[in-house]
Amino acid sequence: MRPSEKPFSDGLFRCSECPALIKIPLFSANPPRAAMQQPPQPPQTRYRPYKPHAQPFWQADKPYLHDCQITDGRFRALCYIMSLLAGAINAGGFFAVQRYTSHITGAMSGAADAAFLGDWEGALVPIAVVIAFLLGAAHSNWTILWAKRHRFRSGYGLSMWLESFYLLVFGLLGVALSHYGKIFVPPTLLLLCFIMGMHNTVLTVLSGSVIRSTHMTGTVTDLGIELSKVLYYRRSDNPRLPDVRVNKPKMRLLLTLLAAFSCGGLIGAWGYHHLGYHFTLPVSALLLLFGAGSVGYDVKLRWRIYWRRKKRPNGKRGVISS
């Protein structure tokens, strides 16, 4: 280093005679090329595109159970049992009044045919059947809404309990029908249609108006739609559609619903022919059993709140934690 050159803290020499910077490193006149290069970057990890996890069958197409706390397994079990009971109750209706009380489409067609032929009395019967079914559905849903209004968790269970009570009344009417003749046919028919409306509403509201326990026409239609998707994708030359997917869990559910309804019809026909109207007792007991969990929870909670308020001095109210 010449006397005219002075090192500075930035690692460069500055000549005292020339203010220009001499870009020579302080410790090495010829630095290695590796020191001038950037450090090697780690290889970038290539991630697979994000694919959401397979949704439960009740969320694959539509948001079933949008506001209901129920697990997948319990919902499946409830669907199967309700379809089984629907088949049994429908068979009981045919045993009692020789009419399938859940067939509203046929009732509407019968009313139209009778009205066209001028048989107004014959048209009034299917119209009354439709009205009874409508009132049963409204009664069941009103019970669910009333329970939600009062912050009960047993809206669906309470509707099942009411249905079981009406089934017992149907059994009594059936016994009276067998003893006193045709005078009890109209109230028995209307009560059965009312019960079927209630039965169909529970699962309809619970599933977000997608699954119905008595309406097998809609079930077969949905199954046919899923079957068409399977047949479409079986051919390799058919292009993949982004918004069309085969929902196999839903197909299994619909097939099991059909099988449960058919089994319920067989069990109901056997039960009513061998046990008579006493067969309404096990059907009512099943409905009571399925609704007992939520109804018992509400009863236990309200009883606890009542005793806490009763033990509180001067009747002061406060926040009660459940």
Secondary structure by P-SEA (a helix, b strand, c coil): cccccccccccbbbbccccccccccccccccccccccccccccbbbbccccccccccccccccccccccccaaaaaaaaaaaaaaaaaaaaaaaaaccccccaaaaaaaaaaaaaaacaaaaaaaaaaaaaaaaaaaaaaaaaaaaaaaaccccaaaaaaaaaaaaaaaaaaaaaaaacccccaaaaaaaaaaaaaaaaaaaaaaaaccccccccaaaaaaaaaaaaaaaaaaccccbbbbccccccaaaaaaaaaaaaaaaaaaaaaaaaaaccccccaaaaaaaaaaaaaaaaaaaaaaaaaaaaaaaaccccccccccc
